[in-house]
């Protein structure tokens, strides 16, 4: 049976990465990230415990959306977190 020709192996070079190298985050990044997640959770808990009296009474049920928005900003920061 005939033997097939071996393929030519090309030399692989590492691809050019983005212009910015992966540097660790600043010291304040992690406390702010976790702080926003906890603040959003506390905002919602306070709204439910006080039956809508706190944190912003005129906002009514929008307080839930505000709390989730604060927490989501913290969760979005986790996508950029580098140690």
C-alpha positions in Angstrom: 0.0 0.0 0.0 1.4 3.4 -0.9 2.4 5.7 2.0 1.0 9.2 2.0 3.3 12.2 2.0 3.9 13.8 5.4 2.4 17.3 5.8 4.7 20.3 6.0 4.8 21.6 9.5 4.7 25.3 9.6 6.2 27.2 12.5 3.5 28.6 14.7 4.0 32.1 16.1 1.9 33.3 19.0 -0.9 35.6 17.9 -0.6 39.3 18.6 -2.7 40.0 21.7 -4.5 43.2 22.5 -2.5 46.4 22.9 -3.0 46.2 26.7 -1.3 43.4 28.6 -3.1 41.6 31.4 -2.2 43.6 34.4 -3.6 43.0 37.9 -6.5 45.2 39.0 -5.9 48.2 41.3 -6.2 47.5 45.0 -9.6 49.3 45.3 -11.2 47.1 42.5 -12.1 44.1 44.6 -13.6 45.9 47.6 -15.7 48.1 45.3 -16.9 45.0 43.3 -18.0 43.1 46.4 -19.3 46.3 48.1 -21.7 46.9 45.2 -23.0 43.4 45.2 -23.6 43.5 49.0 -25.1 47.0 48.8 -27.6 45.9 46.1 -28.6 42.9 48.2 -29.0 45.1 51.3 -31.0 47.6 49.4 -33.5 44.9 48.4 -33.6 43.4 51.9 -34.3 46.8 53.5 -37.1 47.4 51.0 -38.8 44.2 51.9 -38.2 44.4 55.7 -39.6 47.9 55.9 -42.5 47.1 53.5 -41.5 49.9 51.1 -40.9 52.7 53.7 -37.1 52.7 53.1 -34.7 53.2 51.2 -36.6 55.6 48.8 -40.3 55.8 49.7 -41.4 57.7 46.5 -39.7 55.1 44.3 -42.1 52.4 45.5 -41.4 49.0 43.7 -38.7 50.6 41.6 -36.5 50.1 44.7 -36.2 46.5 43.7 -34.9 47.5 40.3 -32.5 49.9 41.8 -31.1 47.2 44.2 -30.7 44.7 41.3 -29.0 47.4 39.2 -26.5 48.1 41.9 -25.8 44.4 42.4 -25.5 43.8 38.6 -22.9 46.5 38.3 -20.9 44.6 40.9 -21.4 41.3 39.0 -20.4 42.9 35.7 -17.1 44.0 37.4 -16.3 40.3 38.0 -15.8 39.9 34.3 -12.8 42.3 34.4 -11.4 41.0 37.6 -7.8 39.7 37.4 -5.7 38.7 40.4 
